Amino acid sequence: MTNQEYRTPAKILHWLVAGLIIAQYILAELAEAAEDRGEILNQLAVLANHKSIGITILALAIVRIVLRFKSPPPALPATMPKWQVWGSHLSHILLYGFLFALPLSGWLMSSAKAYSVSWFNLVALPDLISTSEAWAKAMHVAHHYLAEALFIVALVHVAAALKHHFLDRDDVLRRMSSKLGWALFVVSLLLSVAVFGRLLNSTAPDATDTTQSVSDNEAQTDNTPPLAASTLPRWQIDQQSSSITFSGDQAGAPFTGQWQQWQAALYFSAEALAQSRFDVTIDPASADSNDAERDQTIASAEFFDVSNHPTARFVANECKAQGDAFITEGRLTMKGISKTLPFTFTVTQTGDQVRLEGQAVIDRLAWNIGTGDWTDTSWVGKDVTVDVVVEATIAAEDNTPE
């Protein structure tokens, strides 16, 4: 290597980033093709990998900037016209700018759409902004035009390098060339497209095998028990101050939502646990996760199948003390399947005002929530946490069920 060549780390980063950038355009096309075919999970997976590679490019761009300041690039040929020198400097400034602007705009767009970014399902990254439809649309437009601008500038950059090599016959291209760099370029491109583009994806789970640890009678019959009579008064629930939320894992990053429509008949007293009763009915179609596409998927036949199973119901006819808290093992019925589900909670009371806070962890596969391709828990987590907060007033009258 001479003083007219880039140092080896700079060469490696140059060609590695170049391969990853080309792969990004291909992954975006593969995601759109998956969406057109109705392969929502495949689209989700490819887009998740697209985001992960984008974060990788952002990190590598930072390293390149640091190395560039520590080891300035070799001077351009003295015979190069000044306008070409200025053009070279401008193209490099633009290219470095795009290496930062594109990943950041994608990250902002995902944050605004309530799709947290994770790096290859290993590290969940923080959201840069809160959920905002306006910001999501703005960043989507910005990301699109930034990608088109990068394509044009990169095309000019490549054309200029080829012109110097084949027409001017100077060392502008040779000073960045290296066998290792070219190898990394090819490997990063092929690996990103074939593996992260899921072209080598293993056979998807059998869509007909939809039952997961469900006995025959549970799969075919709604075994929800009736709510037993209670001597306790029924809680008068303040719906505005109460909520039922859910959280899970999507492509290695957390997501949350809540059910907007639900009703409950609650009878509880710490002094009469045997008479305590819970009967909660949820409209699964009312799920709001701050993203319309995800909410549609939740309501689809692969998940809650709301057209055939419009409600999910939890019934518990007895509670027990568990340290400073309480637990009940009620019966949860979803998608025509009834299974026992433990629910742990606390209750605080001030006068006739009560507050219940509780949580349950649901194995979605046990209720066939997510069938076919969606049984792949590497992209949608198996466990969903449900958090319940109820603010209520204990009525004086007895409203026990008949």
N, C-alpha and C positions, 0 to 999 in steps of 0.2 A: 504494500500500500504506500502511495506517495502522498505528499502534502496537498496534491490536487484531487485526492479522493476523499469521500466521506468515510468516517470511521465505521468499523463493523457494527456497533450497536445501532447507529443511525440507519445503516443499510437494512439491517434485520427489521427494525421497526417500520421503515418505509414500505417494504414489500409485504410484511405481515398485515399492516393496516390496509394496504391496497387490496389484498385478497379478501379481507373481511368486508370492505366497503362494497365490492362487487357482489359478494354473497348476500349482503343486506338487500340489494335490489331484487335478487332472485328470490329471497325468502318472502319479501313483500308480495311478489307475484304469486308465489305458492300459497300464501295465506288467502289471497283474493280468489284463487282457483278453488281452494277448499271451501270457502264461503259460498261460491257459486254452485258447488256440488252438494251443499247442505251438510258438509262435514264440519259441524261446529267445534267439536273437540279437537280435530286436526288443525283447524284454524287457530284455536286458542293456543295449542302447543307450539305451532310455528311462530305465532306472534310473540309468545313468551320467549322463545329462543332469539327472535329478532331483537327484542328489547335487551336480552342478556348480552348479545354481541354488540349492540349499541353502547351499553355501559362499558364493555371491554374496550371498544374504540375510544371512548372518552378517557378512560384510564391511560391507555397507550399514548393518546395525544398529549396528556399532561407530562408523561415521561419524555416524549419527544421534545416538548418545549424546554424542559429542564436541561436535556442533553444539548439542545441547540445553543442555549446560553453558555453552557459549560465548555462546549466544543463547537465554535462557529463553523459554518460550512465553508468549503474551499471557494476561492474567488472564481468568478465566471471568466471565460476567456477574454483577454484584452481586446481581441478583434471584434467582440460582439457589439453591435450598435447599441447606443444608449437606450433607444426605445424598447429594445428587446430586454435589456437589463432591468428597466423599470417594469416591463411586462412580467418578467420572471419574479421580481419581488412582489408585485401585486398578486400574481396567481398563488404564490406561497402564502401570503397573508389571507387570501380568500379561502384557500384549502384548509389552513389551520382553523380559521373561523368556523367553517362548516363542520369540522371534526368536533367542535364544541357545541355549536348551535343545534345540529341535528339530534344528537342524543339528548340534550337538555330539553328541546321542544317535545320530543317523544316522551320523556320522563314527566314533563309538566302535563302533557295530554293524558297520560295514564292516570296520574294523580287526580286530575280534574274529573275523570270518568269513574273514579272509585275503583280503579284497577291498579292496586299497588304493584310495584316492580320488584321482582326478585332476580338475583343473578344465578342463572342456571339451577333454580330450585334449591340453592344452597344458602343464600343470604338474602333476607328481605330488606329492601331499601326503604327509607322513610319517604312519605309523600311530601312533595315540595310545596303543594298548595292544597287547600281543602276542595271538596267536591263542588264543581261549578260547570253547568252545561255551557255557559257562555265561554268560559276559558277552554273547555274541551274542544269546542268548535273552532275557536281562534287558533289554538295550538295545532289542531288537525290541519287547518289551512296552511299555517306557517311551516309545519313539517313537510307537507306536500311540496310547497314551492321551494323550500330549502333543498329538498332532494333533487328537484329538477335543476336548480341552479348549480348544485354540486356536480351533477352529471355533465352539464355544459362546460364548467370550468375544468373538470377532470379531463374531458375530451380534448379541450384546447391544450392542456398540460401535456397529455400523451402525444398529441400531434406535434407540439413544439419539440419534445424530446426526440421523436423519430426524425424530424426535420434536421435537427442538429447531428444526428447519428448518420443518416443516409445522404443528406444533401451537403451540409456544412462539413461533415466528416471531422468533427471535433470530439472532445472527450466528455461533453456534458452528460450524456447517458451512461458512458462507461464508468464514470467516477461514482455512480450510485449502484452499479451492477455488482452482483456477487452470486456465486453458485448457491450459497446458503440462503440468501435473500429470495432468489427465484424459487428454491425448493419450498420455503415457507409460504410464499405466495400461492403456489399450486396446492400445497397441503391444506392451508387455511381455507382456500376457496372450496376445494372438494369436500373437506370435512364439514364445513358449515352447511353446504347445500345438501349433501347426502345424509348426514346424521341429524343436524339441527333443522333441516328442511323435511325431515321424516321420510325421505325417499327410501331409506333402509329400515323403516319402521316395521317391527314384528307384527305378525297377524293380530288384528284387533280381537278382543274377547268376543266369544260367540254371543250375538245379540239375542239368541233364543234362550240362552241360559241366564234367566233373569232373577232367579231366586237365590238368595244368599242366606244360608243357615235358617231356613224357614220350613217348618213342618208342613205336611200336606194340608191339614185342617186349618192352619194359620194362613196359608197362602190362599185358601179358597173361601174362608169364612170370616166374617166380622165377629170377633169374640168379645167385643166391648161389653163389660158388665153393666147392668143398670146402676144408677146412683141410688144407694140405700138411703132410707129415711134418717133424719137426724133431729135431735132435740135442740140443736144449736140454732141461733138466728143466722140468717143469710147476710153476708157482707154486701153492702151497697158500694159498688166499685166506682171510683172516679176514673173514667176512661181517659180523660185528658192527661192525668198525672201517672197513668199506668202504661206499661209497655211489655211486649214480648219480642225480644230481639234474637237474632241468630248470627253466628259467626263461624267461619270455616277457613279452609285453605284452598287457594286457587293458584296453580302454577307456582307454588312455593311462596306465595304472599298471602297475607290475611285479607279477608273481606268481611263486611258486616251488613246487616239489613234488619228489617223488622216487618212483622205482619201488621198491616193496618186494620184488618177486620178480624175481630175475635170477641168472644163472649165467655163469661165464666159464672158458675154458681159455686161460691166458696162458703164453707161452714167450718170454722176453726176456733178451738180454744185449747190453750196449753194444759188446762185442767181437765179437759174432756177429749183426749186424743182419739179414743175409740169411737167418738161421735163425729170426729172431723171428716169432712168430705170435700173433694175437689172434682169439678166437672168443667173442663175447658174445651171449647170448640174453636178451631181456627179455620179461616178461609185461606188455603194455600195460595190461591190466585192473587191475594192481596200483598204478596211479598214485595218489599221495596228495598232494593240493594243499591240504589242510586245509579242503576244502569238498566235501561229498558231491555236491551238484548239479553242480559243475564236473567232479568225477571221473567222474560218469555221462556227462557230455557228451564227455569225452575217450575213453571206451570206446564211444561210440555209433557208428552206421554212418557218420555224417558225418565222424568223426575216425578212430580206429584200427579201427573195425569188428571188434571183438574176437571176435564170434561166428563170423566167417568167417576172420579172421586173428589167431589167438590169440598169436602171437609176433612179435617184431621181432628181427632178427639182424644182427650186424656181424662180418664176417670179413676179416682182413688177413693176408697171407702174407709181408709183407716190411716192414721199417722202414728209415728213413734218418735220418742226423744232420741237424739244423738248428740251427746255432749251439750253444748250450748245451743245447738240447732235442732232441727227436726228432719225426718225423712219419711217419705211415703213411696211405696212401690205400686204405682198405679198401672193401668193398662192403656197403652198408647195405640191407637188405630190410625194407620195411614195407608192409603192405597189398597184398602181391603185387607190389610194384615194387622193383627192385634198381637202385641207382645208386651211383656212387663218392662217398665222403665223406672228406675229409681230417680226420685226428685228430692234434692236436699234444699232446705230453706231455713230462713230465720224470720221471726215475727217480732216487731216492736209495737208497743201500744201506749198511747197517751190519751187517757179518757176513753171516748168511744172511737177515736181515730187509730187505725192500724196500718202498718206498712209491712208487706211481705216482700222479701228478696230471695230468689231461689235460682237454682241452676240444674240443668240436666245435660248429659252428653249422649248424643244419639249416634249410633253406628248406622249411617244412612243405608248401607248395603243390606242390613237386616230387614229393612222395610222396602227393599227394591227401589230406593230413591237414587236414581242414576243407573240405568241399565245399559246393556250393549257396550259400546265403547266407553261409556262413562263409569264403568266399573274400574277403570284404570285410575288408581288412587295417586299416581304420581302427578296427575294434573288437577284432580279435584280430590281433596282430602276425604278420608273415610269418616272421620268424626266431625260432627257439627255440634257446637255448643249453643244451647238455648238458655237465655237469661230472662228471668221474669221479675218484674217490679210491679207490685199492686199497692195502690193507695186506696183505702176504703174506710167506710164508716160501719160500725156494727149496729144494725137496726135493732130497735126494741122489740119489734114483732117477730114472730116465728115464721120464716118463709121456707120451711123444709119442704122437699119435694113430696108429692103424693105417691 
